[in-house]
Amino acid sequence: MLALLLAIALVRTPVVAHPAGPAWSAWPAAGTVTSPYGDDAGRWHPGIDIGILRSLAVRAAEPGRVIAVGEQRGYEGYGNVVQVAVGHGYTALYAHLAGWRVRVGERVEAGQRIGTAGCTGSCSGTHLHFELRLRGQPVDPLRFRLVGRLGGTSPARGHRLGFVKRS
């Protein structure tokens, strides 16, 4: 009887489909995830930090259109940013940049160099702060799988990451 009631409840429960998120074609910086998304030692962190960089090159993780560059209202403390609309309501944000190589309206390809990692805004050292937002709300970028040589899994905190080309 309980199984029948559960089945009826499930049939009547609407299923909300979320848009498919990105399957990262390229990793944005060659380094180590030094700060995770979410609760990081008691503070809210809406993205991941990639530090211990082997290169200062910052690359587009997915193709899309640049929607903002430089310091942005609403992102105080982020310093110089590049924001790229990657589709289905998702935006990738790259922050604390020393500089950028793209302009608003430009289409970028996965793996294309879009900037240089730095320490602008509120930061304690050179790194890349990387966020993924769905309709303006932060989501964990590591919940989406990487495509390519990392075996289709998301890197965990402390794993070294390299540039992954689209196959």
N, C-alpha and C positions, 0 to 999 in steps of 0.2 A: 504494500500500500504506500509506504514512504517513497519507494522508487517511482511509482505512478505520479504522486504529488510533485516530486522533484522534476520529473519529465514535463509535466504540465507547466510548472513555473518556468522552466527553461525555454519552452516553446513560446511563452508569452513575453519573455524578456527580450527587448530589442538589442540587437548587436550593433555597437557603434564601431564603424570601421575607421581606423586612423590611416592617414595617407602613408604610403610606403616611405620609409626613411632612406637616406643614402646608404649605399654600400661603398664606402670610401674607396675611391680609385687611386688616391695618392695620400700619403700621410703628410700633414702640413709642416713638420719640422723633424730633422734628424736628431733625436735626443731621447730623453727618458721622461716618462710621466712622473712628475715630482709632486703633484698635488691632484687629488681625484675630484671628480664631480660630487656635489652633495655635501655631506657633513665632513669637513676636514678639520679635525682637532677642535671641534666645537664652533666652527664658523661655517656659514653657508657659502659654498663655492659653486657658482652657476656654470662652470666649465672645467676644463682640465688645464693644468700647466705642464708644458713640455720644456724641460731644462736640460742641463748637462749636454749642451748642444755640440754636435760635431761640425755643424755648419750654421751660419746665421741666416741662410736662405729660408724664406717662408713660402710655401707652395700651396696653390689651391687644392683642397682635398677633393672637390667635385667641380664639374663645370657649372657655370652660371653667369649671372650678370651682376657687376659691381653696383651696389646701391649706396655706398657711403665710404668715404676715406677721411683720414685725419681725426681730430678730436671731435667727439659727437656729444650733443646735449642728451642727457639721460644715461650716459656712460662715463660719468665723472670717475676719475681714478684709473680708467682704462688706457689713458694716454692716446697715442695714435692707433687708429683701428682701420681695418678694411672689412667691410661687410659684403657678402656675396649671397644673392638669392639663388638657391640651388634647386628650387622647384617644389611643388606640392605643399607650399606654405612654409618650407624650411629656409632658414638663413644661417650661413656659417659666418662666425665672427672671429677675427684674428686681432689680438690686442697687444699693447705695450711695444708696438713696432718702432724701430729707429727711423724707418722710412717706408714708403710704398712705391710700387712701380706700375700702378694701374690708376685709372680714373673712372669716375662715376659714369655708368652707361656702357662701359666696356664689357665685352663678353670674354670670359676667361675659360681656359681648358684645365682639366685635372692635371696637376703636376706643373702647371705654369708658375713661374716665380712671380709672386705678387708683392713681396716686401722683404724687409730685413728685420730679424728679431732684435729687440732692444730692451730698454728699461725706462719707458716713458710712462707718465702717470704715477700711480702708487704701486711700487714694486721694490723688491729687495735685491734684484740682480737680473741679468739678461736672461730672458726666457720668452716663450710664446704662450699667451693665454688663448685658448681655443674654445669657443662655444658653438653649440648647435641650438637654434631656437625654432620652435614650431609655433607659428602665428604669434611671435613675440615672447613666448614662454620658454625658458631654458629646459632642455632635455639632455640626458646623458649621451654624449657623442660616442662613448664606448659601447653602447648597447647595440650599435649597428656594426655589422661585420666588415672586416677589411677584405677587399678582393685582391688576390695576387699572392705574392710569395710568403705571406705570413700565415698561410693555411686557412684563410677564411675565418679567423677568430679575432676578436677584439683584444688588444693588448691590455694587460693589467698594470696596475701601478708598479713602477720600478722596472718594467721591461724596456729594453732599448728598441727604438723604432727607427726604421729607415724609409726612404722614399719607395713607394710601391707604384710601378707603372701600370696603366690600364692594359689588359691583355687584348 
